[in-house]
């Protein structure tokens, strides 16, 4: 069930992509019905997928599993990324934290957050978001990032279950066994999408870990590069880093507003 005002075009595109993933064996629920409006709410009915256990992406095996599974889903969805009927609704209704082209800030993903004021103490978060968005805009305008791909933009340990496999390796081998929250699909250049995930993959999961550190962001990007040899070269790294900064700033803006609303939301007018 989704919040009132959910974008039906975006959800419909996401459901089609999710159905494609499930049909190709990707570990996600298979949509059965919807999206449809019922009593003022938007509902999608899907199969139950519950194999595996909660994870902690601060652990290297979990992080590597997230990177590999992200690469797999993006690869499976490449045939759909060329379809404007699918891509444009995803862009138009994309989650707020992916909409950097609207500048700091787009309308937040939840009405509990107020992005209309600027704080004297935490204005540096706004400034960081401006800089990150400008870097992404410059790179995209130069056409160096390649075409859009479709993938999960809220790819963190709280949205997956994992299993440990016996692959004969001396190291622990973990795979994603179930993945959820597919209304967070969006269309972006691959480096940008992966960077967004690198900027948030440890935050808010079962381990209740903090936002990823610079070292953890780099580690996820390196794992993704190993899953996709030949990718993330040259300016793709700059794009991924800027996208990670944008998401970190967006989440920080939400966090400070949530924890200290008087200090953040009622100070200096933007």
N, C-alpha and C positions, 0 to 999 in steps of 0.2 A: 504494500500500500504506500502511495506517495503523497506528499504534501499537496494541499489545494494549490491550483495554479501550475501544476506540473505540465511541462511542454509535451503534448501528445505526439508531435512530429518527432521530437528527439527520442522519446521512449519507444515509439514504433520502430525507428531505425535501430535503436539499441537491441530491441527484441529480435529483429531480423538477424543482426550480427550474432547475438547470443545463440540463436537457433542454429546458425551456421557452425559455430564452434562446437556445440553439443553434437551435431550430426557428424562431425569429423573427430569425435572422440576426446575433445578437450574436457577437462573435469569441471564442468559448470552445470547448473540446473538447466533443464530443457523447458523453454516457455510452452505453456499449454493454451493460454487464453490471454487476450489483452494486448496492449493497454486499453482499458475501457473505464468509463466514468460510472461510479456507483455511489449514489447518495452524496454527491459532491466530492467524492474521493476518486483518485485514479488508481486502478488495481491491475496488477499483472499476476497471473497464476502460473506457477512453474513446479516442476518436479522437486522432490526432496533430495538433496545431495548432502550427505553428512559423514562421509568416510574421512577418517583422519582425526587429528588433534590440533588444538590451538598452538600457535607458534610464537617464537621470539626472534625477530629479524636482527637483533644485535648479535646473534650467533651466526658465524660464518656459513655453516651448512644451510641454514634457513635463508640467509641472504642470497646464496648461490642458487637455491631453488627458486626464489622469487625472480631472479634475473633470467634464468633459463625458461621459466614458464611465461614470463612476459614476452621474451623473444618468440616463443612458440605461438602465442596467441596473435601477435602482430603478423607473423608469417602466415598463419591460417586466414587472417582477415584481409590480406593484401588484395585478393581478387575483388573484394567488395569496396575497397578504397577508391577505385576508379569510377564508381557509380555515383554521379552527382546527387541522385535522389536519396542516396544513403548518407553521403558525406555532408551535404549542406545542412540537413536537420541536426546532425551531430554538432556541427560548428555553431549553428544558431542557438541551440538549446544546451550547449555544453555547460558543465559545472562551472561555477563562478571562478574557482581557483585556476582554471585553465584559460581564462579570457583576458590575457594580458594586453591584447590589442586595444582594449577599452581603457587602459591606463589605470593607475591607482585612483579610485578603485572601481571595479564593476560592482553591481548590486550583489551583496553577499548572499551566500547560499542559504542563509537562515535569517529570519527577521529579528532574531535576538541580538544580532550584531548591527552596530551603527557605524558606517564608514564615512559619514558626512562631516566629521570634525577632525581637526589635526591637533595632536598633543604636542606641547612644547618639549616634554620629556622624551617622548617616544617618536618624534617626527622623523628620526633617522630611519625608521622602518618604512615610512612612505618614500623617503629618498632612495633607499635601496631598491624598492619596487620600481620606481621611476627608471633608475639606471638599468635594471635587469630588462625591463620592457623595451627600453630604447635599444639595447644590444640585440634583442631578438628581432625587433623591427628592422634594424639595419641589415642583419644577416638574411632575413627573409626577402628584403627588397633586392638584395644582390643575387638571389636565386641559388645560393650555395647549399641549401639544406635539403633539396630534393623534394619529392612529392609528399603529400600527406599520407599517413597510415592511420589505421584505426586501432585503438587499444584502450585499456583500462587506465583511467587517469587518477584513480584513488587506490593504487596498487601498493598496499601496505599489509603488514602481518595480521591486522585485525579482520581483513577480508578474505583470508584463506585458511584452509586446514592443510596439514602436511602429514606425510608418512615417511618413515625411515625404511629404506630398501636394502636388501642384501645383494649388492652388486659385485661382491668379491673384492672391493676396494679396501685398503687399510684405513681410509678415512670414512667418516660417517657420510652416507649418501641420503639426501632428503629430496623428496619430490612434492610438489603441490598436488593434493588429492581432491580438493574442492575449492572453488573460488566463487565469490558472491558480489553483490552490489553492482550489477552490470549496467545500471542506468548511468554509471560514471564513465561509460565509453565516450571517447571523443576522437576527433580527427585533427592530427597535427603532424608536422615533420617528425620523423622517427627520433632524431636526436633530442628534439624538444620534449616529446612525450616521455622518453626514457629519463631525461633530466628532471622532469616533474616528479616522476616516481622516486628518483634518487633523493629528492629533497623532502620526502615524507614517509619513506617506507618503514621507519622504526616507530613512528609516533602514534600513540593511542591504542596499541594492540593489547593482547592478553597480558604482556609483560608491563604495560603502561609506561613504556620507555619514552624518553624525550625525543625531540626532533633530532635528526641525524647530525652528527658532527661533520666537519669538512672531510675528515678521514673516512667516515662511513659513507658519505656521498661518493667519494672517489672509489671506494671499494665496490659499491653497487655498479657504478659505471664500468669499472674494470671487469667485473663478473659478466656484465652484459656484453662487453667486447669479446670476451672469451666464448660466450654463447653464440655470438654473431661475428666470426672472424672477418676482418677487413672493414668493419664498421667502426664508427666513432674515430675518425681520422681528421686531422687538420681543424678546420673551423667548426666541425661537428662537436668537438669537445667544448669550444667556447659557447655554443648554443646550449649544450646540455648543462653547463655550469650556470649560465644565465637563467635557464628554466628552473633549475634547482633553487637558485636565489629567489626567483619570483615566488615559488610555492612556499619557501621558508618565510618570506616576508608576509605573504597572505595569511599563513597560519599564525604567525606572530601577531598580526593585526587582530585576528579573531581572539587569540588567547588573552591579550592585554585588555581588550574591550570586555571580554567575558569576566575576567578576574577583577578588574578595577574599572567599572563602568563610569564612575564619577570622574576619575582621574583621566580617563581616555576620551570619553564620548562627549563631555560637556566643557571642554577647555577652549582651545583657540579655534575659531571658525576657519574652515579650509578656504 
